[in-house]
Amino acid sequence: MAYWLVKSEPFKYSWDTFVADGRTHWDGVRNHQAALNLKTMKVGERAFFYHSNEGLEIVGIAEIVREAYPDPSDPAGRFVMVDLKPVTAVKTPVTLKQMKGDPALADMQLIKQSRLSVCPVTDDQWAHICALAGVPA
């Protein structure tokens, strides 16, 4: 199973809104590398839900419930979206500052390519962050 991290600006779409919605489509991704990551996602895989710009922290875990399909917000038809559902909030949010200072996460794509909105997370990174967040891996 692969693991992921998806970023959302909480003033646009927060974890609380996601939980209230119960399911959402992850659209509007226009970075080619992030879009390739969306195309790789499989049903049942998990993703950290990260608040960007405000908070700068992992606040929850989501599950991919529909694989990549055309994003209707892209008039050119080149980009895709996936559907996600919330799984659980983390007990302790894991901040970007905390991740940057943790040698076990030094190679994390979130840190190396901070502007990437959808990025993979290795098995070891997933387990480590789950432990920091107080949730089972």
DAMOVEN-V298915 format. One record per run of one state. SS is the DSSP state (A for helix, B for strand, O for the rest). FROM is the first residue (numbers start at 0). LEN is the number of residues. Records with the same first field share a line. If there is no record, write none. Layout:
BEGIN
SS->FROM-LEN + FROM-LEN
END
This chain:
BEGIN
O->0-2 + 9-5 + 21-2 + 26-5 + 40-5 + 52-4 + 70-9 + 100-2 + 105-3 + 112-5 + 121-1 + 133-4
B->2-7 + 23-3 + 45-7 + 56-14 + 79-16 + 117-4
A->14-7 + 31-9 + 95-5 + 102-3 + 108-4 + 122-11
END
